Amino acid sequence: MLSALILLPLLGAALIGFLPVGMNGKLSRSIALVFASLAFAWIVFLAVQFNPTIVSQQFAEFLPWIDALGLNYYLGIDGLSLPLLLLNGLLTGIAIYSTDEDIQRPRFYYSLLLLLSAGVSGAFLAQDLLLFFLFYELELIPLYLLIAIWGGQRRGYAATKFLIYTAFSGILILASFLGLVWLSGSPSFALESLNSKGLPLATQILLLAGILVGFGIKIPLVPFHTWLPDAHVEASTPISVLLAGVLLKLGTYGLLRFGMYLLPDAWRYVSPALATWAVISVLYGASCAIAQKDMKKMVAYSSIGHMGYILLAAAAATPLSILGTVMQMISHGLISALLFLLVGVVYKKAGSRDLDVLRGLFNPERGMPVVGSLIVIGVMASAGIPGMVGFVAEFVVFRASFAVYPVQTLLCMVGTGLTAVYFLLLTNRAFFGRLSAQVINLPRVYWSDRTPAIILAVLIVILGIQPAWLTRWSEATTTAIANTRSVVAHVSVQGIRD
């Protein structure tokens, strides 16, 4: 059942790849949409069948693969991976739908998008460390090509920088995985067979350091963040949607699944430093966002800050804070995807993302009033306005983290205030005032341009009003991660229900 989430995109990519050369790009797009929709429908079906009270892996698949290496094909779903799989399926479909119909080399482009989706799904499903690493590296190749071929003027530089950073990330993660398996004496790389309790604390800390830096590059956390703004600015809009919405979550997912879960003693020891690291990322990302004139670069730096909230909650490592990390991952995925989509529409119609050029886009006759309204929704959600999913996620993160790290939590809350500042600058400069002379004759914005953003905006509001629809999948799993590994003392999750 789970292999279908990997095989459907792979089958779609193969089918598109074998289309005759010169075939109409609309056919490639249609095939990609069909297979992406089938994969999303299948994960929705699995979500309906999913039992949220069971903390073990559900729908598990196990096949022996390479016995000499201890590598097995082992897949499973729990409350940590299920929401991220749903997010991946949704945003993959939106990215395909949002792609320009006249894109160059459509067969190659849509094949890479589906291959990327398959790699991400495989990473979230993998219950074997080496299998996870294979999928983690698999998604690197299509993303590099998608930036290098269909990116902006400096796409070669941005793609190469991304490749170098992510390759170094993979080296550190693999070294930590190998060290953990060999030193613990485990006969395989299966997640359930690993136990670090017998290892000296110094050894655990060394292994955890490799995992932290490796996944910290992927998240990305300061000072390993410099590849992200370049990648976002040069990537096309659909690729930015996937990069911010899903691919960064591989880093935070890896910290929880392989850092906190496998090395709890070391995690408890370094958690104060992690909370401080989170503060640095939050405040640095927000400060850099304020200084930006490029709308897309501003949203990119905002991602660095908001991913820092996830590290803060993970450092606290209570059942409620770990639940907050899942909520913040989904919240950030939806909000960042919405903002990148809308910035892409502005750039496509106005020909610029420069805040010194854009002005008055709220003009009801010659501007983009609907796009502006949707951007306001995204801005309000990112700034944590009540009634939006961003508020609920950040409230849970801060509520849970304050009991463990009050000073760091208060400093991260300053980042929320700074979010309101830089996004207020964005909306005030670009959308209010008299329409700028440079963009006075704007092309019409069609409903096909707005529909994906409307879907995301509706989800942001619905999950903000009814967050239990999100937390019901993850609460039992996140509580078990904290309690069974004895990371820190139990903190009740009753507050989220209240």
matplotlib code that plots the C-alpha trace (Angstrom):
import matplotlib.pyplot as plt

x = [0.0, 2.8, 5.0, 2.2, 3.1, 6.6, 5.7, 2.9, 5.1, 7.9, 5.5, 4.2, 7.8, 8.7, 5.5, 6.2, 9.8, 8.9, 6.5, 7.6, 10.0, 8.2, 4.9, 2.7, 3.7, 0.0, -0.1, 3.0, 1.4, -1.9, -0.2, 1.9, -1.3, -3.1, -0.3, 0.2, -3.5, -3.6, -0.7, -2.5, -5.8, -4.0, -2.4, -5.8, -7.3, -4.5, -5.2, -8.8, -7.8, -5.1, -5.7, -4.4, -4.3, -1.7, 1.9, 3.7, 4.2, 1.0, 0.6, 4.2, 6.0, 9.2, 11.3, 14.8, 17.1, 20.9, 21.6, 25.3, 24.8, 21.9, 19.7, 16.0, 13.1, 11.1, 8.3, 5.8, 3.6, 3.0, 1.6, 4.9, 5.1, 1.5, 0.8, 4.1, 3.1, -0.3, 1.6, 3.9, 1.1, -0.9, 2.0, 3.3, -0.1, -0.1, 3.4, 2.5, -0.7, 1.1, 3.7, 3.5, 2.0, 4.7, 7.6, 10.7, 11.5, 8.2, 8.8, 12.1, 10.6, 7.5, 9.5, 11.8, 8.9, 7.4, 10.8, 11.3, 7.9, 8.7, 12.1, 10.4, 7.7, 10.2, 12.2, 9.2, 8.1, 11.5, 12.0, 15.6, 18.4, 20.2, 16.9, 16.1, 19.6, 19.0, 15.8, 17.3, 20.0, 17.5, 15.6, 18.9, 19.3, 16.0, 15.9, 19.4, 18.4, 15.1, 17.0, 19.9, 17.8, 14.7, 16.0, 16.8, 20.0, 22.2, 20.7, 24.0, 25.6, 22.5, 22.1, 25.8, 25.7, 22.7, 24.3, 27.5, 25.7, 23.3, 26.0, 28.0, 24.8, 24.4, 28.0, 27.5, 24.2, 25.6, 28.7, 26.5, 24.2, 27.1, 28.7, 25.5, 24.8, 28.4, 29.0, 25.7, 26.2, 22.9, 22.6, 20.7, 19.8, 16.2, 15.1, 13.4, 16.5, 18.8, 19.5, 22.2, 21.7, 25.0, 27.1, 29.2, 27.6, 30.6, 30.1, 26.4, 27.1, 29.6, 27.1, 24.3, 26.6, 26.8, 23.0, 22.4, 24.8, 23.7, 20.0, 20.7, 22.0, 18.8, 16.4, 18.5, 19.7, 22.2, 25.1, 24.3, 21.5, 23.2, 22.3, 18.5, 17.9, 20.0, 18.1, 14.7, 15.5, 16.7, 14.2, 10.9, 7.8, 6.6, 10.1, 10.2, 6.8, 8.1, 11.5, 9.9, 6.8, 8.2, 11.9, 13.0, 10.8, 13.2, 15.6, 13.2, 11.8, 15.3, 16.1, 13.0, 13.2, 16.9, 18.3, 15.9, 14.5, 17.8, 20.0, 17.8, 20.6, 22.8, 19.7, 18.9, 22.5, 22.7, 19.1, 20.0, 22.4, 19.8, 17.3, 19.9, 20.6, 16.9, 16.9, 19.8, 18.1, 14.8, 16.2, 18.8, 16.2, 13.7, 16.4, 17.6, 14.0, 13.4, 16.4, 15.3, 13.9, 13.1, 9.8, 10.9, 14.1, 12.1, 9.9, 13.0, 14.6, 11.3, 11.5, 14.8, 13.2, 10.1, 12.0, 13.9, 10.6, 10.6, 14.1, 13.0, 10.1, 12.3, 14.9, 12.1, 11.2, 8.0, 5.0, 3.2, 6.3, 6.9, 3.3, 4.0, 6.9, 4.5, 2.0, 4.6, 6.0, 2.5, 1.7, 5.0, 4.5, 1.1, 1.9, 5.3, 3.8, 1.0, 3.3, 5.7, 2.8, 1.5, 4.9, 5.3, 2.0, 3.1, 6.4, 4.7, 2.2, 4.2, 7.6, 9.3, 9.6, 11.4, 9.6, 11.1, 9.3, 6.0, 3.3, -0.5, -1.3, -4.5, -5.9, -9.3, -9.3, -5.8, -4.1, -4.3, -6.9, -7.6, -3.9, -3.3, -6.1, -4.6, -1.2, -2.7, -4.1, -0.7, 1.0, -1.5, -1.0, 2.8, 2.6, 0.5, -2.9, -5.6, -7.9, -5.0, -3.0, 0.1, -1.2, -2.2, 1.2, 3.2, 1.0, 1.6, 5.3, 5.7, 3.3, 5.2, 8.7, 8.2, 8.1, 11.5, 13.3, 11.5, 14.3, 14.8, 11.1, 10.6, 13.3, 11.8, 8.5, 10.3, 10.8, 7.0, 6.8, 9.5, 7.6, 4.7, 7.2, 8.8, 5.5, 3.9, 6.7, 6.0, 2.2, 2.5, 5.1, 3.8, 0.0, -1.0, -0.7, -1.0, -0.3, 3.4, 4.0, 6.4, 3.6, 0.5, -0.6, -0.8, -2.0, -5.2, -4.9, -7.0, -8.7, -6.2, -3.5, -5.5, -7.0, -4.0, -3.5, -7.2, -7.0, -4.0, -5.7, -8.8, -6.7, -4.8, -8.1, -9.8, -6.9, -6.6, -10.2, -10.2, -6.6, -7.8, -8.2, -4.4, -3.4, -5.5, -3.1, 0.0, -0.7, -0.3, 2.9, 4.6, 3.7, 5.2, 8.4, 8.9, 7.7, 9.2, 12.6, 12.5, 13.7, 12.3, 9.4, 5.9, 3.9, 0.2, -1.2, -4.6, -3.8, -4.2, -7.7, -8.6]
y = [0.0, 2.4, 1.5, 3.0, 6.5, 6.0, 3.9, 6.1, 9.2, 7.0, 5.4, 8.8, 10.1, 7.0, 7.4, 11.1, 10.3, 7.9, 10.2, 11.1, 14.0, 17.2, 16.0, 18.8, 20.0, 20.0, 16.3, 15.9, 18.3, 16.4, 13.1, 14.5, 16.0, 12.6, 10.7, 13.4, 13.4, 9.6, 9.7, 12.4, 10.6, 7.4, 9.1, 10.7, 7.2, 5.9, 8.9, 7.9, 4.3, 5.5, 4.8, 7.8, 6.0, 3.5, 4.8, 2.0, 2.1, 1.3, -0.2, -1.5, -3.1, -5.2, -6.9, -8.1, -6.4, -6.6, -8.8, -8.3, -4.6, -5.0, -3.0, -3.8, -2.2, -1.2, 1.4, 2.6, 5.5, 7.1, 10.4, 12.1, 11.2, 11.2, 15.0, 15.5, 13.0, 14.7, 18.1, 16.6, 15.2, 18.5, 20.8, 18.5, 18.7, 22.5, 22.9, 20.9, 22.9, 26.2, 25.5, 27.6, 25.6, 26.8, 25.7, 24.5, 20.7, 19.8, 16.0, 16.3, 19.0, 17.0, 13.8, 15.5, 16.9, 13.5, 11.9, 14.6, 13.8, 10.1, 10.7, 12.9, 10.4, 7.6, 9.5, 10.1, 6.5, 4.8, 3.0, 1.9, 4.5, 3.5, 3.4, 6.9, 8.1, 6.7, 8.6, 11.7, 11.7, 10.8, 14.1, 16.0, 15.2, 16.4, 19.5, 20.5, 20.0, 21.9, 24.9, 24.7, 24.3, 26.3, 28.9, 32.6, 34.3, 33.0, 29.5, 27.8, 29.4, 28.8, 25.2, 24.4, 26.0, 24.0, 20.8, 21.4, 22.2, 19.3, 16.9, 17.8, 17.4, 13.9, 13.0, 14.0, 12.2, 9.0, 9.0, 9.5, 6.7, 4.3, 5.2, 4.6, 1.2, -0.1, 1.2, 0.0, -3.5, -3.5, -6.2, -3.9, -0.3, -0.8, 2.1, -0.2, -2.3, 0.6, 1.5, 4.0, 3.4, 1.4, 4.1, 6.6, 10.1, 11.6, 9.2, 9.9, 13.7, 13.2, 11.2, 13.7, 16.6, 15.0, 14.6, 18.2, 19.8, 17.6, 18.2, 21.8, 22.5, 21.1, 23.1, 25.5, 27.0, 29.8, 29.8, 27.0, 29.0, 30.9, 28.5, 29.0, 32.6, 32.1, 28.9, 30.5, 33.7, 31.7, 28.8, 29.1, 29.6, 25.9, 24.8, 27.4, 26.1, 22.6, 23.7, 25.8, 23.8, 20.3, 19.8, 21.9, 19.6, 16.7, 18.5, 19.0, 15.5, 14.1, 15.9, 14.4, 10.9, 10.3, 12.8, 13.1, 9.5, 7.6, 9.7, 11.0, 11.2, 13.4, 15.4, 16.2, 17.3, 19.6, 20.9, 24.2, 25.0, 24.0, 26.4, 29.2, 28.2, 28.5, 32.1, 33.0, 31.6, 33.3, 36.7, 36.6, 35.4, 38.1, 40.9, 39.9, 39.8, 43.4, 44.5, 42.9, 44.8, 41.6, 40.1, 36.6, 37.0, 38.5, 35.4, 33.2, 34.8, 34.5, 30.8, 30.7, 32.4, 30.3, 27.1, 28.2, 27.8, 24.1, 23.8, 25.6, 23.2, 20.2, 21.4, 21.5, 18.0, 17.7, 15.9, 19.2, 20.8, 17.9, 18.1, 21.8, 20.9, 18.9, 21.7, 24.3, 22.2, 21.9, 25.6, 26.8, 24.5, 25.9, 29.6, 29.7, 27.9, 30.4, 33.4, 32.0, 31.3, 34.8, 36.5, 34.4, 35.7, 39.3, 38.8, 37.1, 39.9, 43.0, 41.8, 42.8, 41.8, 45.0, 46.9, 50.1, 49.5, 48.0, 50.2, 50.4, 46.8, 46.9, 49.1, 47.6, 48.4, 48.0, 46.2, 42.8, 43.2, 39.5, 38.6, 41.4, 40.1, 36.6, 37.9, 39.7, 36.4, 34.8, 37.6, 37.5, 33.8, 34.1, 36.9, 34.7, 36.4, 34.4, 32.4, 31.3, 28.1, 30.1, 31.4, 27.9, 26.4, 29.2, 29.3, 25.6, 26.0, 28.9, 27.5, 24.2, 25.7, 28.4, 25.9, 24.5, 27.5, 30.7, 33.2, 31.6, 31.4, 35.1, 36.0, 33.8, 35.6, 38.8, 37.2, 37.0, 40.7, 41.2, 39.0, 41.5, 44.3, 43.0, 41.7, 45.0, 46.7, 44.3, 44.9, 48.7, 49.2, 46.9, 47.1, 50.5, 53.9, 55.1, 52.5, 52.7, 54.1, 51.2, 48.6, 50.6, 48.2, 44.9, 41.8, 40.2, 37.7, 34.6, 32.3, 29.6, 31.8, 32.3, 28.8, 27.1, 30.1, 30.1, 26.4, 27.0, 30.1, 28.1, 25.4, 28.0, 29.4, 26.0, 24.5, 27.8, 27.5, 23.7, 22.6, 19.3, 18.0, 18.3, 17.3, 14.2, 12.3, 13.2, 13.6, 9.9, 9.6, 12.8, 11.9, 8.4, 9.9, 12.0, 9.5, 6.2, 7.7, 9.7, 12.9, 15.1, 15.1, 14.7, 17.8, 17.4, 18.1, 19.0, 22.7, 22.2, 20.8, 23.8]
z = [0.0, 0.8, -2.2, -4.3, -3.0, -4.5, -7.6, -8.9, -9.4, -10.8, -13.3, -14.3, -14.8, -16.9, -19.0, -19.7, -20.4, -23.2, -25.0, -28.5, -28.9, -29.7, -28.1, -27.0, -23.5, -22.4, -22.7, -20.4, -17.9, -18.0, -17.4, -14.5, -13.0, -13.2, -11.5, -8.9, -8.2, -7.9, -5.4, -3.4, -3.5, -2.2, 0.8, 1.6, 1.5, 3.8, 6.2, 6.4, 7.3, 9.7, 13.4, 15.3, 18.7, 17.5, 18.0, 16.0, 12.2, 10.3, 6.8, 7.2, 4.3, 4.8, 2.2, 2.6, 0.2, 0.8, 3.8, 3.7, 4.4, 6.7, 4.3, 4.0, 2.1, 5.2, 4.9, 7.5, 8.5, 11.8, 13.1, 12.4, 8.7, 7.7, 7.7, 5.8, 3.2, 2.7, 2.4, -0.2, -2.3, -2.2, -3.0, -5.8, -7.5, -7.0, -8.4, -11.6, -12.0, -11.5, -14.2, -17.3, -20.2, -22.6, -20.4, -22.3, -22.4, -20.7, -20.8, -18.8, -16.5, -15.4, -15.1, -12.7, -10.7, -10.2, -9.4, -6.8, -5.3, -5.2, -3.4, -0.8, -0.1, 0.1, 2.7, 4.9, 4.6, 5.2, 8.5, 7.6, 8.1, 4.9, 2.9, 4.2, 3.1, -0.4, -0.8, 0.8, -1.9, -4.7, -4.3, -4.6, -8.3, -9.7, -7.6, -8.7, -12.4, -11.9, -10.6, -13.0, -16.2, -15.5, -13.1, -13.4, -14.7, -11.9, -11.9, -12.4, -9.3, -7.1, -8.2, -7.7, -4.3, -3.3, -4.6, -2.6, 0.6, 0.4, -0.6, 2.5, 4.5, 3.1, 4.0, 7.6, 7.9, 6.4, 8.6, 11.7, 10.6, 10.0, 13.3, 15.2, 13.6, 14.0, 17.5, 18.8, 17.3, 15.5, 12.9, 10.5, 9.7, 10.8, 13.0, 15.5, 16.1, 17.1, 20.7, 21.8, 25.5, 25.8, 24.1, 26.1, 26.3, 24.4, 21.6, 21.4, 21.3, 18.5, 16.5, 17.2, 16.1, 12.6, 12.5, 13.7, 11.3, 8.4, 8.9, 10.0, 6.5, 5.0, 7.3, 7.0, 10.2, 10.6, 9.6, 7.1, 5.4, 2.7, -0.1, 0.5, -0.5, -3.7, -4.6, -4.0, -6.0, -9.0, -8.9, -10.8, -8.7, -8.6, -7.5, -4.7, -3.6, -3.2, -1.8, 1.0, 1.5, 1.6, 1.1, 4.1, 6.2, 5.5, 7.8, 10.7, 10.2, 10.3, 13.6, 15.2, 13.8, 13.9, 16.3, 19.2, 18.9, 18.5, 20.8, 23.6, 26.2, 23.9, 22.9, 26.5, 27.1, 24.1, 24.1, 25.8, 23.0, 20.5, 22.0, 21.7, 18.1, 17.4, 18.8, 16.5, 13.4, 14.2, 14.9, 12.1, 9.5, 10.5, 10.5, 7.1, 5.8, 6.9, 4.8, 1.5, -1.5, -3.5, -2.5, -3.1, -1.1, 1.8, 1.9, 1.6, 4.7, 6.5, 6.1, 7.9, 10.8, 11.0, 10.8, 13.9, 15.8, 15.0, 16.5, 19.7, 20.2, 19.4, 22.0, 24.6, 23.7, 25.6, 24.2, 23.5, 22.0, 19.7, 18.6, 18.0, 15.7, 13.5, 13.5, 12.6, 9.8, 8.2, 8.9, 7.4, 4.4, 3.6, 4.3, 2.5, -0.5, -0.6, -0.5, -3.1, -5.4, -5.1, -5.5, -8.6, -10.0, -9.2, -11.0, -14.0, -14.5, -13.3, -14.5, -11.2, -7.6, -6.5, -3.8, -5.1, -8.4, -7.3, -5.8, -5.8, -6.8, -4.8, -7.5, -8.2, -11.9, -13.2, -10.3, -8.6, -5.8, -5.4, -5.4, -2.9, -0.7, -0.7, 0.1, 3.1, 4.3, 3.9, 5.7, 8.6, 8.9, 8.9, 11.6, 13.8, 13.6, 15.5, 13.2, 11.0, 11.3, 11.9, 15.2, 16.4, 15.5, 17.1, 20.2, 20.8, 20.2, 22.6, 25.2, 25.4, 25.1, 27.7, 30.5, 29.6, 28.1, 29.0, 28.0, 24.6, 24.0, 24.8, 22.3, 19.6, 20.3, 19.3, 15.9, 15.5, 16.0, 13.4, 11.0, 11.2, 10.5, 7.3, 5.9, 6.6, 4.7, 1.8, 1.6, 2.2, -0.5, -3.1, -2.8, -1.3, -2.8, -6.3, -9.0, -10.1, -13.6, -14.4, -14.0, -15.0, -17.8, -16.1, -17.9, -16.6, -13.8, -14.6, -12.2, -13.2, -11.6, -8.4, -7.8, -6.2, -3.9, -2.9, -2.0, 0.3, 1.8, 2.6, 4.3, 6.3, 7.7, 8.2, 10.1, 12.1, 13.2, 13.7, 14.5, 16.0, 12.4, 12.2, 15.7, 15.9, 13.6, 15.5, 19.2, 20.1, 18.1, 19.4, 23.0, 22.5, 21.1, 24.2, 26.8, 25.5, 25.1, 28.3, 26.7, 29.4, 31.9, 30.5, 29.8, 29.2, 25.8, 27.2, 26.5, 22.8, 23.3, 25.5]

ax = plt.figure().add_subplot(projection="3d")
ax.plot(x, y, z, "-o")
ax.set_aspect("equal")
plt.show()
